[in-house]
Amino acid sequence: MQADNLAMDYLTIDEFIKLFHISRRTFYNWKKRGLKIVKVGNRVYIRKQELEAFMDEQVVSAYGMEW
């Protein structure tokens, strides 16, 4: 059951780039711009809550205002 919750709350890099139809390079550019990741051993995950926060931040940055 706990593994199911983990899968629902986190994305792997491959899942992330498929979901957004982006390249691996774009993923690493987003990471440099502030997308937070979680490392477990040599695996990298993106927490869905962090993704939402990052996307919201990008909207504010793009328009220079808060909603």
Helices and strands as residue ranges (DSSP letters): H 2-9, E 10-12, H 13-20, H 24-32, E 38-40, E 43-47, H 48-63
